[in-house]
Amino acid sequence: MRSVASCSSILIVSPNWLGDFVMALPAVTRFHRAHPGVRLSILCKPFLRDLWTKVDGIAPERVFTFPPQGVKKSFLQTRETFAMGRQLRACGFEAAVLFPNSFRSALIAAVAGIPVRRGTGLHARRFLINDPVRFSAGETRTLHQSREYLKLLCGDSAGDLSETGFASARPGFPAGAVPSAFLQGAPLIGVIPGAARGDSKRWPFFAQAIAHITGACPEARFVCLGTDKEHPLCEQTLQEAVALAPQLAGRLVNAAGTTRGTADFFDALCACSCVLCNDSGGMHLASAGGVPVVAVYGLTDPAKTGPIGKGAIIVQAEGVRPSRAIARTDPAAAAALRSVSPDRVAAACLAVLRAKPGTVAAAAAM
């Protein structure tokens, strides 16, 4: 069996979530820098395509996307799975590295006839994996998810996680999203009050934190970011902030839904001085772009899925036992988030704004 590093053409099956995509970047970047002659290709969901093309060593023509999912999923989406495998067969890949643990990702690689298929044997796919990667019980408990991807692709989980090979060429907001005068001369704080995983990751006191921050830093301006569906949540957050601190009127903008796609969202985040957020995909994306983030954690575990960029500050509920598996509507998780006070979060944001570039300790506990 050939090693992955000895292959000249490798297909990497991307993680499916935005945050997981970011946590896979150190592995892809390290492998590319160690083996610049190896041709890397990506198979990902459509919404991640534009982001993968921003990564060092990944050419746009080598990013393949899964077919869009139908309204009703069939078992393993059989027709689409086999069609994808047949399409990839023509590319002649020598190896596939499967970041997801899904059965479907392994089946696609097998149908594509890829000789070396590297991944975990989870989810009943052991017979499809001929280069298995095993994690000890200790690794499963303690390894950051980025280090799991490092072991899968590079064979070694040690080393720096902040080298992502990922940067915005044109940081800024889409035309018309934010008035140009709004962006002049003041610290701009991006605020992401939403989280795709629901209430168990949504801290409810963003408005109060904004009011605290503006009391100590009256020149600060705030822009709320998120999806179309999160526009009402962002609007409610800004209205509550103005009610608490009327001097904020004119210094808040709701730009949720104005970024069309994840690449635009990334460029907007990179235009901010600091990003205040939940444990979310937006947190990971901002941190990967080198933007200092202040992230509020309840029961989720930053040791496993914390931001990997430099300058991240995690504000976590006190006295909790973090867990990797939290349901979308977990009452204990929501209660833990409510226990995090706005003044703690505001103090973390002010520490970021007052620090000189590069001096904020990564993953510092507040």
HUGI-V201947 format. One record per residue. N is the residue number from 1. SS is DSSP state (alpha for helix, beta for strand, coil for the rest). D_LAST is the distance of its C-alpha to the last C-alpha in Angstrom with 2 decimals. Layout:
n:N ss:SS d_last:D_LAST
n:N ss:SS d_last:D_LAST
//
This chain:
n:1 ss:coil d_last:48.13
n:2 ss:coil d_last:46.80
n:3 ss:coil d_last:43.20
n:4 ss:alpha d_last:41.07
n:5 ss:alpha d_last:40.71
n:6 ss:alpha d_last:44.53
n:7 ss:coil d_last:44.95
n:8 ss:coil d_last:45.66
n:9 ss:beta d_last:44.51
n:10 ss:beta d_last:41.49
n:11 ss:beta d_last:40.31
n:12 ss:beta d_last:36.60
n:13 ss:beta d_last:36.01
n:14 ss:coil d_last:32.75
n:15 ss:coil d_last:30.07
n:16 ss:coil d_last:30.60
n:17 ss:coil d_last:27.20
n:18 ss:alpha d_last:25.51
n:19 ss:alpha d_last:22.24
n:20 ss:alpha d_last:24.42
n:21 ss:alpha d_last:26.52
n:22 ss:alpha d_last:23.64
n:23 ss:alpha d_last:22.67
n:24 ss:alpha d_last:26.37
n:25 ss:alpha d_last:26.54
n:26 ss:alpha d_last:25.66
n:27 ss:alpha d_last:28.52
n:28 ss:alpha d_last:31.00
n:29 ss:alpha d_last:30.22
n:30 ss:alpha d_last:30.54
n:31 ss:alpha d_last:33.74
n:32 ss:alpha d_last:35.27
n:33 ss:alpha d_last:34.68
n:34 ss:alpha d_last:36.16
n:35 ss:coil d_last:39.06
n:36 ss:coil d_last:39.85
n:37 ss:coil d_last:43.30
n:38 ss:coil d_last:42.18
n:39 ss:beta d_last:42.47
n:40 ss:beta d_last:39.40
n:41 ss:beta d_last:39.77
n:42 ss:beta d_last:37.42
n:43 ss:beta d_last:38.16
n:44 ss:beta d_last:35.64
n:45 ss:coil d_last:35.51
n:46 ss:alpha d_last:36.89
n:47 ss:alpha d_last:33.70
n:48 ss:alpha d_last:32.17
n:49 ss:alpha d_last:35.27
n:50 ss:alpha d_last:34.46
n:51 ss:alpha d_last:31.06
n:52 ss:alpha d_last:32.72
n:53 ss:coil d_last:35.23
n:54 ss:coil d_last:32.50
n:55 ss:beta d_last:31.68
n:56 ss:coil d_last:33.41
n:57 ss:coil d_last:36.45
n:58 ss:coil d_last:36.85
n:59 ss:coil d_last:39.90
n:60 ss:alpha d_last:40.24
n:61 ss:alpha d_last:43.52
n:62 ss:alpha d_last:41.93
n:63 ss:beta d_last:39.50
n:64 ss:beta d_last:41.13
n:65 ss:beta d_last:39.98
n:66 ss:coil d_last:40.58
n:67 ss:coil d_last:43.07
n:68 ss:coil d_last:41.58
n:69 ss:coil d_last:41.36
n:70 ss:coil d_last:43.98
n:71 ss:coil d_last:43.47
n:72 ss:coil d_last:44.43
n:73 ss:coil d_last:43.25
n:74 ss:coil d_last:45.99
n:75 ss:alpha d_last:45.38
n:76 ss:alpha d_last:43.54
n:77 ss:alpha d_last:44.93
n:78 ss:alpha d_last:47.90
n:79 ss:alpha d_last:49.88
n:80 ss:alpha d_last:46.97
n:81 ss:alpha d_last:45.73
n:82 ss:alpha d_last:49.14
n:83 ss:alpha d_last:49.73
n:84 ss:alpha d_last:46.49
n:85 ss:alpha d_last:47.52
n:86 ss:alpha d_last:50.96
n:87 ss:alpha d_last:49.59
n:88 ss:alpha d_last:47.41
n:89 ss:alpha d_last:50.34
n:90 ss:coil d_last:52.08
n:91 ss:coil d_last:49.27
n:92 ss:coil d_last:50.09
n:93 ss:coil d_last:46.60
n:94 ss:coil d_last:46.74
n:95 ss:beta d_last:43.42
n:96 ss:beta d_last:40.80
n:97 ss:beta d_last:37.19
n:98 ss:beta d_last:35.79
n:99 ss:coil d_last:32.05
n:100 ss:coil d_last:32.37
n:101 ss:coil d_last:33.60
n:102 ss:coil d_last:36.07
n:103 ss:alpha d_last:39.78
n:104 ss:alpha d_last:40.72
n:105 ss:alpha d_last:39.17
n:106 ss:alpha d_last:41.16
n:107 ss:alpha d_last:44.29
n:108 ss:alpha d_last:44.21
n:109 ss:alpha d_last:44.01
n:110 ss:alpha d_last:46.88
n:111 ss:alpha d_last:49.02
n:112 ss:coil d_last:48.43
n:113 ss:coil d_last:50.03
n:114 ss:coil d_last:47.24
n:115 ss:coil d_last:48.29
n:116 ss:beta d_last:44.91
n:117 ss:beta d_last:42.38
n:118 ss:beta d_last:39.09
n:119 ss:beta d_last:36.43
n:120 ss:coil d_last:35.54
n:121 ss:coil d_last:38.31
n:122 ss:coil d_last:36.38
n:123 ss:coil d_last:37.84
n:124 ss:coil d_last:41.40
n:125 ss:coil d_last:41.72
n:126 ss:alpha d_last:42.41
n:127 ss:alpha d_last:45.99
n:128 ss:alpha d_last:44.88
n:129 ss:coil d_last:42.60
n:130 ss:coil d_last:44.62
n:131 ss:beta d_last:41.80
n:132 ss:beta d_last:39.34
n:133 ss:coil d_last:35.81
n:134 ss:coil d_last:34.57
n:135 ss:coil d_last:31.10
n:136 ss:coil d_last:30.97
n:137 ss:alpha d_last:29.33
n:138 ss:alpha d_last:26.64
n:139 ss:alpha d_last:26.06
n:140 ss:alpha d_last:25.96
n:141 ss:alpha d_last:23.24
n:142 ss:alpha d_last:21.01
n:143 ss:coil d_last:21.89
n:144 ss:coil d_last:19.81
n:145 ss:alpha d_last:22.21
n:146 ss:alpha d_last:22.75
n:147 ss:alpha d_last:24.04
n:148 ss:alpha d_last:26.41
n:149 ss:alpha d_last:27.89
n:150 ss:alpha d_last:28.20
n:151 ss:alpha d_last:30.21
n:152 ss:alpha d_last:32.32
n:153 ss:alpha d_last:33.34
n:154 ss:alpha d_last:33.03
n:155 ss:coil d_last:33.57
n:156 ss:coil d_last:30.63
n:157 ss:coil d_last:26.99
n:158 ss:coil d_last:25.68
n:159 ss:coil d_last:24.51
n:160 ss:coil d_last:22.27
n:161 ss:coil d_last:21.08
n:162 ss:coil d_last:20.48
n:163 ss:coil d_last:24.26
n:164 ss:coil d_last:25.14
n:165 ss:coil d_last:28.38
n:166 ss:beta d_last:27.36
n:167 ss:coil d_last:27.41
n:168 ss:coil d_last:28.69
n:169 ss:coil d_last:32.07
n:170 ss:coil d_last:32.08
n:171 ss:coil d_last:28.71
n:172 ss:coil d_last:29.48
n:173 ss:coil d_last:30.35
n:174 ss:coil d_last:33.60
n:175 ss:coil d_last:36.46
n:176 ss:coil d_last:36.35
n:177 ss:coil d_last:32.87
n:178 ss:coil d_last:31.37
n:179 ss:coil d_last:33.68
n:180 ss:alpha d_last:33.88
n:181 ss:alpha d_last:33.63
n:182 ss:alpha d_last:30.26
n:183 ss:alpha d_last:28.84
n:184 ss:coil d_last:30.21
n:185 ss:coil d_last:28.32
n:186 ss:coil d_last:25.01
n:187 ss:coil d_last:21.48
n:188 ss:beta d_last:21.69
n:189 ss:beta d_last:18.75
n:190 ss:beta d_last:19.58
n:191 ss:beta d_last:18.66
n:192 ss:beta d_last:19.36
n:193 ss:coil d_last:19.41
n:194 ss:coil d_last:21.57
n:195 ss:coil d_last:21.31
n:196 ss:coil d_last:24.46
n:197 ss:coil d_last:23.59
n:198 ss:coil d_last:23.87
n:199 ss:alpha d_last:22.33
n:200 ss:alpha d_last:20.42
n:201 ss:alpha d_last:18.08
n:202 ss:coil d_last:18.44
n:203 ss:coil d_last:15.90
n:204 ss:coil d_last:18.33
n:205 ss:coil d_last:16.69
n:206 ss:alpha d_last:16.78
n:207 ss:alpha d_last:19.50
n:208 ss:alpha d_last:17.69
n:209 ss:alpha d_last:14.70
n:210 ss:alpha d_last:17.48
n:211 ss:alpha d_last:19.21
n:212 ss:alpha d_last:16.29
n:213 ss:alpha d_last:15.89
n:214 ss:alpha d_last:19.65
n:215 ss:alpha d_last:19.98
n:216 ss:alpha d_last:18.14
n:217 ss:coil d_last:19.38
n:218 ss:coil d_last:22.76
n:219 ss:coil d_last:23.94
n:220 ss:coil d_last:21.42
n:221 ss:beta d_last:23.11
n:222 ss:beta d_last:21.98
n:223 ss:beta d_last:23.67
n:224 ss:beta d_last:23.27
n:225 ss:coil d_last:24.10
n:226 ss:coil d_last:25.34
n:227 ss:coil d_last:28.62
n:228 ss:alpha d_last:31.77
n:229 ss:alpha d_last:30.97
n:230 ss:alpha d_last:27.58
n:231 ss:alpha d_last:29.29
n:232 ss:alpha d_last:29.81
n:233 ss:alpha d_last:26.19
n:234 ss:alpha d_last:25.17
n:235 ss:alpha d_last:27.96
n:236 ss:alpha d_last:26.95
n:237 ss:alpha d_last:23.35
n:238 ss:alpha d_last:24.82
n:239 ss:alpha d_last:27.45
n:240 ss:alpha d_last:25.06
n:241 ss:alpha d_last:23.00
n:242 ss:alpha d_last:26.31
n:243 ss:alpha d_last:27.38
n:244 ss:alpha d_last:24.37
n:245 ss:coil d_last:24.68
n:246 ss:alpha d_last:28.26
n:247 ss:alpha d_last:27.74
n:248 ss:alpha d_last:25.93
n:249 ss:coil d_last:29.34
n:250 ss:coil d_last:30.32
n:251 ss:coil d_last:26.87
n:252 ss:beta d_last:25.93
n:253 ss:beta d_last:27.67
n:254 ss:beta d_last:27.84
n:255 ss:coil d_last:28.59
n:256 ss:coil d_last:28.12
n:257 ss:coil d_last:31.17
n:258 ss:coil d_last:32.33
n:259 ss:coil d_last:31.14
n:260 ss:coil d_last:33.92
n:261 ss:coil d_last:32.59
n:262 ss:alpha d_last:29.55
n:263 ss:alpha d_last:30.65
n:264 ss:alpha d_last:30.73
n:265 ss:alpha d_last:27.32
n:266 ss:alpha d_last:25.98
n:267 ss:alpha d_last:27.79
n:268 ss:alpha d_last:26.35
n:269 ss:alpha d_last:22.73
n:270 ss:coil d_last:23.57
n:271 ss:coil d_last:24.82
n:272 ss:coil d_last:21.45
n:273 ss:coil d_last:19.28
n:274 ss:beta d_last:16.11
n:275 ss:beta d_last:15.92
n:276 ss:beta d_last:13.97
n:277 ss:beta d_last:14.80
n:278 ss:beta d_last:14.85
n:279 ss:coil d_last:15.18
n:280 ss:coil d_last:18.58
n:281 ss:alpha d_last:21.22
n:282 ss:alpha d_last:20.41
n:283 ss:alpha d_last:16.86
n:284 ss:alpha d_last:18.59
n:285 ss:alpha d_last:21.35
n:286 ss:alpha d_last:19.40
n:287 ss:alpha d_last:17.39
n:288 ss:alpha d_last:20.77
n:289 ss:coil d_last:22.24
n:290 ss:coil d_last:19.94
n:291 ss:coil d_last:18.13
n:292 ss:coil d_last:14.40
n:293 ss:beta d_last:12.78
n:294 ss:beta d_last:9.88
n:295 ss:beta d_last:10.47
n:296 ss:beta d_last:10.20
n:297 ss:beta d_last:11.18
n:298 ss:coil d_last:13.24
n:299 ss:coil d_last:15.48
n:300 ss:beta d_last:15.85
n:301 ss:coil d_last:14.87
n:302 ss:alpha d_last:12.81
n:303 ss:alpha d_last:14.60
n:304 ss:alpha d_last:17.75
n:305 ss:alpha d_last:17.24
n:306 ss:coil d_last:14.04
n:307 ss:coil d_last:14.76
n:308 ss:coil d_last:16.84
n:309 ss:coil d_last:16.95
n:310 ss:coil d_last:15.60
n:311 ss:coil d_last:12.94
n:312 ss:coil d_last:10.86
n:313 ss:beta d_last:7.16
n:314 ss:beta d_last:6.55
n:315 ss:beta d_last:5.33
n:316 ss:beta d_last:7.52
n:317 ss:coil d_last:9.90
n:318 ss:coil d_last:10.01
n:319 ss:coil d_last:13.22
n:320 ss:coil d_last:14.37
n:321 ss:coil d_last:16.44
n:322 ss:coil d_last:15.74
n:323 ss:beta d_last:19.00
n:324 ss:coil d_last:20.52
n:325 ss:coil d_last:23.25
n:326 ss:coil d_last:22.34
n:327 ss:coil d_last:25.22
n:328 ss:coil d_last:25.16
n:329 ss:coil d_last:25.67
n:330 ss:coil d_last:23.96
n:331 ss:alpha d_last:23.67
n:332 ss:alpha d_last:21.09
n:333 ss:alpha d_last:18.81
n:334 ss:alpha d_last:19.44
n:335 ss:alpha d_last:18.77
n:336 ss:alpha d_last:15.38
n:337 ss:alpha d_last:14.43
n:338 ss:alpha d_last:16.02
n:339 ss:coil d_last:13.87
n:340 ss:coil d_last:10.73
n:341 ss:coil d_last:11.43
n:342 ss:alpha d_last:12.28
n:343 ss:alpha d_last:11.10
n:344 ss:alpha d_last:7.34
n:345 ss:alpha d_last:8.34
n:346 ss:alpha d_last:10.76
n:347 ss:alpha d_last:8.74
n:348 ss:alpha d_last:6.99
n:349 ss:alpha d_last:10.66
n:350 ss:alpha d_last:12.13
n:351 ss:alpha d_last:10.35
n:352 ss:alpha d_last:11.96
n:353 ss:alpha d_last:15.16
n:354 ss:alpha d_last:15.51
n:355 ss:coil d_last:15.03
n:356 ss:coil d_last:18.30
n:357 ss:coil d_last:18.95
n:358 ss:coil d_last:17.83
n:359 ss:coil d_last:15.50
n:360 ss:coil d_last:12.08
n:361 ss:coil d_last:11.00
n:362 ss:coil d_last:11.55
n:363 ss:coil d_last:9.26
n:364 ss:beta d_last:6.44
n:365 ss:beta d_last:3.78
n:366 ss:coil d_last:0.00
//
